[in-house]
Amino acid sequence: MNRMDQMKRKEIHRLKDSIQERIRGTQRLLMDVDKVATQLEEEVIELLHEVGSRGEELKDLIERYVKQTKTSLIEAHETNVESLNKYKGALERKLDEHEENFAKINDLLDQEKKIAKPVVNVSKVYQMVIDSIAQYKSLQVDVKLKRCALRAKVDSEQYSDQVKKLIGLLDDSEEDLYAIVYPIYFVKEFKTRNLEIHTMETFTQKSTTNIFICFDAQKELLIYSQQGKITGRVGCEVKVNDVVITDDGKILATTPDAKTVKLFTPTKKNGYKVKTIVNDNLYLHGLTAGNRHGVFAVCGTDAPNYSDKRPSETVIVEFTQSGKECKRFMVSNFAGKVYRITQNVDDRFVLTFPKDGVVLSVDGVGQIRNSFSADDFTDCLPQTRYGREVTFWPSGVACDTVGHVLVSEWTNAVVLMLDRNLNMLRFIGRYYVCPNALTFNKKINMLFVGDKDSIQMWRTCQQKEDKK
């Protein structure tokens, strides 16, 4: 087997792994649909019982109310069941497609073992199989469901207060399927300067969380409390591109189109002393704290980000906090101007490339495992107050404690939640103004989103009873 055949064989095995991931992902989606169907059925049963109880108390007065409301609930539930069944059917068809592709690859590999001297061009057969499989297309969700709830509200003054509590209007507002599976809760918001937030990081010590913000790549970081008050500032001497704060309060920073990493160490006089801990031959961009204690990662390219020159390589480098290099590897088969980087719970790195309109998930040897592109984004983009722009401009990126990937998209002013394989799950909040920076604080389980107007705080992976 020549070198070309070996490369194609390697690509076949990589494709096989990718399809296996898609199969597992589709199976999880089917489980989510069943879980939501069960939850909706339980909610309807509970509401029906509540309606019956109210009807018993109000007797003849409420008989008509009970009949009409039950009918509305059942119709809403039947609509939900129909919508879920349609989506479940689509998922099952997608699963069949994945399994068919998986069988196709296994059959190809089995044929190769049986035939000692292939009579056809093996490389062409491999390429035909690869071209026949749409491997990167993520499965999009747009299933609207009715969430029924009773609100104690009555307009007539002829009823007593007790009657007013019993007579209610059915709230059957729609909610996205994945908003049910992956609930997000708004915590608070405070206003900032009317400037774009270039980068943002949080630091929690004991019960206090401070938010470090750099506006418009300036030479300082402003320190905000969670209540929105400025409590201090860090003079950085150089323009700030991205920052990471260590567990002991030190600040690591990159600067625009520079090849260094700076370390800012707190002093006893409430100041910071600065020194360069990394000098590299690449232009260094986004920073992230690594999953290993005392290690951080930075992304580098051989061309400046803020220029028209396109890089020919994108490299991820891991360092200790003293600046000692631990590991360096190139992102395979892709070179672009990376903006931000983070590391997920599965140790894969997630990178955003705004000018290329793509988010990539990369493993520890530089192999691209998953991607989310402009085509994927267009399929699931909602109508926002800015309308809809086809352009996909992913900027900030972070990961929560269970592996969800959170991405701020600047052009359409939305924040996305993806799973660890970069499949779209849901949008977080609404009404942002050019959201550029976001960070997730794992100590307090809080997502911070910074736009050109405010800081919003959201809590993920939380039970409904904890909602504030």
C-alpha positions as CSV (number, residue, x, y, z in Angstrom):
1,M,0.0,0.0,0.0
2,N,1.5,3.3,-1.1
3,R,1.7,6.5,1.0
4,M,-1.5,7.9,-0.5
5,D,-3.4,4.8,0.3
6,Q,-2.1,4.9,3.9
7,M,-3.2,8.5,4.2
8,K,-6.7,7.6,2.9
9,R,-6.9,4.7,5.3
10,K,-6.0,7.0,8.2
11,E,-8.7,9.4,7.0
12,I,-11.2,6.5,6.8
13,H,-10.5,5.5,10.4
14,R,-10.8,9.1,11.5
15,L,-14.1,9.3,9.7
16,K,-15.2,6.1,11.4
17,D,-14.5,7.7,14.8
18,S,-16.4,10.8,13.8
19,I,-19.5,8.9,12.7
20,Q,-19.4,6.9,16.0
21,E,-19.5,10.2,17.8
22,R,-22.4,11.3,15.7
23,I,-24.3,8.1,16.4
24,R,-23.8,8.5,20.2
25,G,-24.8,12.1,19.9
26,T,-28.0,11.2,18.0
27,Q,-28.8,8.5,20.6
28,R,-28.5,11.1,23.3
29,L,-30.8,13.5,21.4
30,L,-33.4,10.7,21.2
31,M,-33.1,10.1,25.0
32,D,-33.5,13.9,25.5
33,V,-36.7,13.8,23.5
34,D,-38.1,11.0,25.5
35,K,-37.1,12.8,28.7
36,V,-38.9,15.9,27.7
37,A,-42.0,14.0,26.6
38,T,-42.1,12.4,30.0
39,Q,-41.7,15.7,31.7
40,L,-44.4,17.4,29.7
41,E,-46.8,14.5,30.4
42,E,-46.1,14.8,34.1
43,E,-46.7,18.5,34.0
44,V,-50.0,18.0,32.1
45,I,-51.1,15.4,34.6
46,E,-50.2,17.7,37.5
47,L,-52.0,20.6,35.9
48,L,-55.1,18.5,35.1
49,H,-55.3,17.5,38.8
50,E,-54.9,21.1,39.8
51,V,-57.7,22.2,37.5
52,G,-59.9,19.4,38.9
53,S,-59.2,20.5,42.5
54,R,-60.1,24.1,41.7
55,G,-63.3,22.9,39.9
56,E,-64.3,20.9,43.0
57,E,-64.0,23.9,45.2
58,L,-65.8,26.3,42.9
59,K,-68.5,23.6,42.0
60,D,-71.0,24.9,39.6
61,L,-69.4,28.3,39.3
62,I,-66.2,26.8,38.0
63,E,-67.6,23.9,35.9
64,R,-67.4,25.7,32.6
65,Y,-63.9,26.9,33.5
66,V,-62.7,23.3,34.2
67,K,-64.1,21.9,31.0
68,Q,-62.6,24.6,28.8
69,T,-59.2,24.6,30.5
70,K,-58.9,20.8,30.4
71,T,-59.7,20.8,26.7
72,S,-57.0,23.5,26.2
73,L,-54.4,21.5,28.1
74,I,-55.1,18.3,26.3
75,E,-55.0,20.0,22.9
76,A,-51.8,21.7,23.8
77,H,-50.3,18.4,25.0
78,E,-51.5,16.6,21.8
79,T,-49.8,19.3,19.8
80,N,-46.6,18.8,21.8
81,V,-46.7,15.0,21.3
82,E,-47.2,15.5,17.6
83,S,-44.2,17.9,17.4
84,L,-42.0,15.6,19.4
85,N,-43.0,12.5,17.4
86,K,-42.1,14.4,14.2
87,Y,-38.7,15.4,15.6
88,K,-38.1,11.9,17.0
89,G,-38.8,10.5,13.5
90,A,-36.3,12.9,12.0
91,L,-33.7,11.8,14.6
92,E,-34.3,8.1,13.9
93,R,-33.8,8.7,10.2
94,K,-30.6,10.6,11.0
95,L,-29.5,7.7,13.2
96,D,-30.2,5.2,10.4
97,E,-28.1,7.4,8.1
98,H,-25.2,7.4,10.5
99,E,-25.4,3.6,11.0
100,E,-25.6,3.1,7.2
101,N,-22.5,5.2,6.8
102,F,-20.8,3.3,9.6
103,A,-21.7,0.0,7.9
104,K,-20.4,1.3,4.6
105,I,-17.0,2.0,6.1
106,N,-16.8,-1.3,7.9
107,D,-17.7,-3.1,4.6
108,L,-15.0,-1.2,2.8
109,L,-12.4,-2.1,5.4
110,D,-13.6,-5.8,5.4
111,Q,-13.2,-5.9,1.6
112,E,-9.7,-4.7,1.9
113,K,-8.8,-7.6,4.2
114,K,-10.3,-10.2,1.9
115,I,-8.6,-9.1,-1.3
116,A,-4.9,-9.6,-1.3
117,K,-4.3,-7.7,-4.6
118,P,-7.0,-5.1,-5.2
119,V,-8.1,-4.8,-8.8
120,V,-9.3,-1.3,-8.4
121,N,-7.7,2.0,-7.3
122,V,-8.1,1.8,-3.5
123,S,-7.5,5.5,-3.1
124,K,-10.4,6.3,-5.4
125,V,-12.7,3.9,-3.5
126,Y,-11.7,5.5,-0.3
127,Q,-12.3,9.0,-1.7
128,M,-15.7,8.0,-3.1
129,V,-16.8,6.8,0.4
130,I,-15.5,9.9,2.1
131,D,-17.3,12.2,-0.5
132,S,-20.6,10.3,0.0
133,I,-20.8,11.1,3.7
134,A,-21.7,14.5,5.1
135,Q,-19.7,14.2,8.3
136,Y,-19.5,17.7,9.7
137,K,-23.1,18.8,9.4
138,S,-24.5,19.2,13.0
139,L,-28.1,18.3,13.7
140,Q,-30.1,21.5,14.3
141,V,-33.2,21.7,16.6
142,D,-36.2,24.0,16.1
143,V,-39.0,22.3,18.0
144,K,-41.4,24.7,19.6
145,L,-43.5,23.2,22.5
146,K,-46.3,24.6,24.6
147,R,-45.5,24.9,28.3
148,C,-48.8,25.2,30.1
149,A,-49.2,26.9,33.5
150,L,-52.0,28.3,35.5
151,R,-51.8,31.9,36.7
152,A,-54.1,33.2,39.5
153,K,-55.7,36.1,37.8
154,V,-59.3,37.3,37.5
155,D,-60.6,40.7,36.4
156,S,-64.1,40.7,37.9
157,E,-64.6,42.4,41.3
158,Q,-67.6,40.2,42.0
159,Y,-65.5,37.3,43.2
160,S,-64.0,37.0,46.7
161,D,-60.2,36.8,47.1
162,Q,-60.4,33.0,47.5
163,V,-62.3,32.7,44.2
164,K,-59.7,35.0,42.5
165,K,-57.0,32.5,43.6
166,L,-58.9,29.6,42.1
167,I,-59.8,31.0,38.8
168,G,-56.9,31.3,36.5
169,L,-55.9,31.8,32.9
170,L,-53.9,29.0,31.1
171,D,-50.4,30.2,30.1
172,D,-49.5,28.0,27.2
173,S,-46.4,30.0,26.0
174,E,-44.0,28.2,23.8
175,E,-40.5,27.1,25.0
176,D,-37.7,25.6,22.9
177,L,-37.1,21.9,23.5
178,Y,-33.5,22.4,24.7
179,A,-34.5,25.3,27.0
180,I,-36.4,22.5,28.8
181,V,-33.5,20.0,28.8
182,Y,-30.8,22.6,29.5
183,P,-32.3,25.4,31.6
184,I,-30.5,28.7,32.0
185,Y,-31.3,31.2,34.7
186,F,-30.7,34.9,34.6
187,V,-29.1,36.2,37.9
188,K,-28.4,39.9,37.5
189,E,-27.0,42.6,35.3
190,F,-25.1,45.9,35.8
191,K,-24.2,48.7,33.4
192,T,-20.6,49.4,32.4
193,R,-18.9,52.0,30.2
194,N,-20.4,52.5,26.7
195,L,-17.3,50.8,25.2
196,E,-16.8,47.4,23.8
197,I,-15.3,44.9,26.3
198,H,-12.2,43.5,24.7
199,T,-11.5,40.8,27.3
200,M,-12.9,39.8,30.7
201,E,-11.9,37.4,33.5
202,T,-13.2,36.7,37.0
203,F,-11.4,36.0,40.3
204,T,-13.2,34.4,43.3
205,Q,-11.6,34.5,46.7
206,K,-13.6,33.2,49.6
207,S,-17.1,34.6,49.1
208,T,-16.0,37.6,46.9
209,T,-15.9,37.5,43.1
210,N,-14.3,40.4,41.2
211,I,-14.6,40.9,37.4
212,F,-11.5,42.2,35.6
213,I,-12.4,44.1,32.4
214,C,-10.3,45.6,29.6
215,F,-12.2,48.0,27.3
216,D,-11.0,48.5,23.7
217,A,-7.6,46.9,24.2
218,Q,-6.5,49.6,26.6
219,K,-3.5,49.5,29.0
220,E,-5.5,48.8,32.1
221,L,-7.9,46.4,33.7
222,L,-10.8,47.8,35.6
223,I,-12.0,45.7,38.6
224,Y,-15.7,45.5,39.2
225,S,-17.7,43.9,42.0
226,Q,-20.7,41.7,41.2
227,Q,-22.8,44.7,42.2
228,G,-21.3,46.7,39.4
229,K,-19.1,49.0,41.4
230,I,-15.5,49.8,40.3
231,T,-13.3,48.6,43.2
232,G,-9.8,49.0,41.7
233,R,-7.7,49.0,38.5
234,V,-4.6,47.3,37.2
235,G,-2.1,49.4,35.2
236,C,-0.7,47.1,32.6
237,E,1.9,49.3,30.8
238,V,1.0,47.5,27.5
239,K,-2.3,47.0,25.6
240,V,-4.2,43.9,26.7
241,N,-5.4,41.3,24.3
242,D,-6.5,38.4,26.7
243,V,-6.0,37.6,30.4
244,V,-6.0,34.6,32.7
245,I,-6.0,35.0,36.5
246,T,-4.2,32.3,38.6
247,D,-5.5,30.8,41.8
248,D,-3.2,33.1,43.8
249,G,-4.3,36.3,42.1
250,K,-1.5,36.7,39.5
251,I,-2.5,37.9,36.0
252,L,-1.2,36.4,32.8
253,A,-1.8,38.6,29.7
254,T,-1.1,38.7,26.0
255,T,-0.9,41.9,24.0
256,P,-2.2,42.5,20.4
257,D,0.2,41.2,17.7
258,A,3.0,40.5,20.2
259,K,5.1,37.4,20.8
260,T,5.2,37.5,24.6
261,V,3.2,36.6,27.7
262,K,3.3,39.1,30.6
263,L,3.0,38.2,34.3
264,F,1.5,40.7,36.7
265,T,2.1,39.9,40.3
266,P,0.3,41.7,43.2
267,T,2.5,43.8,45.5
268,K,2.0,44.7,49.2
269,K,1.2,48.3,48.2
270,N,-1.9,47.2,46.1
271,G,0.0,47.5,42.9
272,Y,1.4,45.0,40.4
273,K,4.9,44.3,39.2
274,V,5.2,43.1,35.6
275,K,7.7,40.8,33.9
276,T,7.8,38.9,30.6
277,I,7.7,35.1,31.2
278,V,7.3,33.9,27.6
279,N,9.1,35.0,24.4
280,D,8.1,33.1,21.3
281,N,8.7,33.1,17.6
282,L,4.9,33.1,17.0
283,Y,2.3,35.9,17.5
284,L,0.4,34.9,20.7
285,H,-3.3,35.4,21.0
286,G,-6.0,33.9,23.3
287,L,-5.1,32.5,26.7
288,T,-6.8,29.9,28.9
289,A,-6.1,28.2,32.2
290,G,-5.4,24.5,31.5
291,N,-7.1,21.6,33.2
292,R,-3.8,20.7,34.8
293,H,-3.0,22.8,37.9
294,G,-0.4,25.5,37.2
295,V,-0.5,25.1,33.4
296,F,-1.9,27.6,30.9
297,A,-2.3,27.4,27.2
298,V,-1.9,30.1,24.5
299,C,-2.6,30.0,20.8
300,G,0.0,31.3,18.3
301,T,0.2,31.9,14.6
302,D,3.0,33.0,12.2
303,A,1.1,36.1,11.1
304,P,-0.3,39.0,13.1
305,N,-4.0,38.9,13.9
306,Y,-4.6,42.5,13.1
307,S,-3.2,42.5,9.6
308,D,-4.3,41.3,6.1
309,K,-1.7,38.5,6.0
310,R,-3.1,35.0,6.4
311,P,-1.2,32.7,8.7
312,S,0.1,29.4,7.4
313,E,0.0,27.6,10.7
314,T,-2.0,27.7,14.0
315,V,-0.2,26.3,17.0
316,I,-1.3,25.6,20.6
317,V,1.4,25.9,23.3
318,E,1.1,24.9,27.0
319,F,3.3,26.6,29.6
320,T,3.8,26.5,33.4
321,Q,3.1,29.7,35.3
322,S,6.8,30.3,35.4
323,G,7.0,30.3,31.6
324,K,8.4,26.9,31.0
325,E,7.1,25.2,27.9
326,C,5.3,21.9,28.4
327,K,3.8,21.0,25.1
328,R,3.5,22.4,21.6
329,F,1.4,21.1,18.7
330,M,0.0,22.4,15.4
331,V,-3.7,22.4,14.5
332,S,-3.9,19.9,11.7
333,N,-5.2,20.9,8.2
334,F,-6.3,24.4,9.3
335,A,-4.6,27.8,9.7
336,G,-6.6,30.9,10.7
337,K,-6.6,34.0,12.9
338,V,-7.6,32.6,16.2
339,Y,-9.2,35.0,18.6
340,R,-10.0,33.1,21.9
341,I,-9.2,29.6,23.2
342,T,-10.5,27.5,26.1
343,Q,-10.1,23.9,27.3
344,N,-13.1,21.7,27.9
345,V,-13.6,19.0,30.6
346,D,-12.6,16.3,28.0
347,D,-9.2,18.1,27.6
348,R,-10.0,19.2,24.1
349,F,-9.2,22.8,23.2
350,V,-12.0,24.9,21.7
351,L,-10.9,27.9,19.5
352,T,-12.8,30.7,17.8
353,F,-11.8,32.1,14.3
354,P,-14.1,35.1,13.7
355,K,-12.7,36.0,10.3
356,D,-13.2,32.4,9.1
357,G,-16.6,32.1,10.8
358,V,-15.8,28.8,12.5
359,V,-15.4,27.3,16.0
360,L,-13.1,24.2,16.2
361,S,-12.6,21.5,18.8
362,V,-9.1,20.2,18.8
363,D,-7.6,17.2,20.7
364,G,-4.2,17.0,22.4
365,V,-2.3,16.2,19.2
366,G,-3.9,18.9,17.1
367,Q,-6.5,16.8,15.3
368,I,-9.7,18.7,14.6
369,R,-12.5,16.6,16.2
370,N,-15.5,18.8,15.6
371,S,-16.5,22.1,14.0
372,F,-19.4,24.6,14.0
373,S,-19.5,26.9,11.0
374,A,-21.5,29.6,9.4
375,D,-23.7,27.0,7.7
376,D,-24.6,25.4,11.0
377,F,-25.3,28.8,12.5
378,T,-27.6,29.9,9.7
379,D,-29.7,26.9,10.2
380,C,-30.6,27.8,13.8
381,L,-30.3,31.6,13.9
382,P,-33.3,33.2,15.5
383,Q,-34.9,36.5,14.6
384,T,-33.2,39.2,16.9
385,R,-33.9,42.9,17.3
386,Y,-31.0,43.4,14.8
387,G,-32.7,41.2,12.2
388,R,-30.7,38.2,10.8
389,E,-27.2,38.5,9.4
390,V,-25.8,35.5,7.5
391,T,-22.3,36.4,8.8
392,F,-21.1,34.2,11.7
393,W,-18.5,36.1,13.8
394,P,-17.7,33.9,16.9
395,S,-15.6,35.9,19.4
396,G,-15.6,34.8,23.1
397,V,-15.6,31.2,24.1
398,A,-15.9,29.4,27.5
399,C,-16.9,25.9,28.8
400,D,-19.1,25.2,31.9
401,T,-18.6,22.4,34.4
402,V,-20.3,19.7,32.4
403,G,-18.7,20.4,29.0
404,H,-21.1,22.8,27.3
405,V,-19.4,25.2,25.0
406,L,-20.5,28.8,25.3
407,V,-19.8,31.2,22.4
408,S,-20.6,34.9,22.0
409,E,-21.4,35.8,18.4
410,W,-20.8,39.5,17.7
411,T,-22.7,40.2,14.4
412,N,-26.1,38.9,15.4
413,A,-25.6,39.8,19.1
414,V,-26.4,36.3,20.5
415,V,-24.8,33.8,22.9
416,L,-24.8,30.1,21.9
417,M,-24.7,26.9,24.0
418,L,-23.2,23.9,22.1
419,D,-22.5,20.5,23.4
420,R,-18.9,19.2,23.6
421,N,-19.1,17.9,20.0
422,L,-20.2,21.4,18.9
423,N,-23.8,20.5,18.2
424,M,-26.2,23.4,18.7
425,L,-28.3,23.2,21.9
426,R,-29.8,26.6,22.6
427,F,-29.4,30.4,22.8
428,I,-28.7,32.1,26.1
429,G,-30.7,35.2,26.8
430,R,-31.4,38.0,24.3
431,Y,-30.9,41.7,23.7
432,Y,-27.2,42.0,23.8
433,V,-25.2,44.9,22.2
434,C,-22.2,43.5,20.3
435,P,-21.3,40.7,22.8
436,N,-17.6,40.2,22.5
437,A,-16.3,38.8,25.8
438,L,-17.6,36.0,28.1
439,T,-16.1,33.9,30.8
440,F,-17.3,31.0,33.0
441,N,-16.5,30.9,36.7
442,K,-16.5,27.3,37.7
443,K,-16.2,28.1,41.5
444,I,-19.6,29.8,41.6
445,N,-21.1,28.1,38.5
446,M,-21.7,31.5,36.8
447,L,-21.5,32.7,33.2
448,F,-20.5,36.3,32.7
449,V,-21.4,37.9,29.3
450,G,-19.9,41.3,28.5
451,D,-21.3,43.5,25.7
452,K,-21.0,47.2,24.8
453,D,-23.5,48.2,27.5
454,S,-23.4,45.8,30.4
455,I,-22.4,42.7,32.2
456,Q,-25.0,39.9,32.4
457,M,-24.7,37.0,34.8
458,W,-26.3,33.6,34.1
459,R,-26.4,30.3,36.0
460,T,-26.2,27.0,34.1
461,C,-26.7,23.4,35.2
462,Q,-29.0,24.3,38.0
463,Q,-32.3,22.8,39.2
464,K,-35.5,24.8,38.9
465,E,-36.0,25.1,42.7
466,D,-32.7,27.0,42.9
467,K,-33.9,29.6,40.5
468,K,-33.6,33.1,41.8
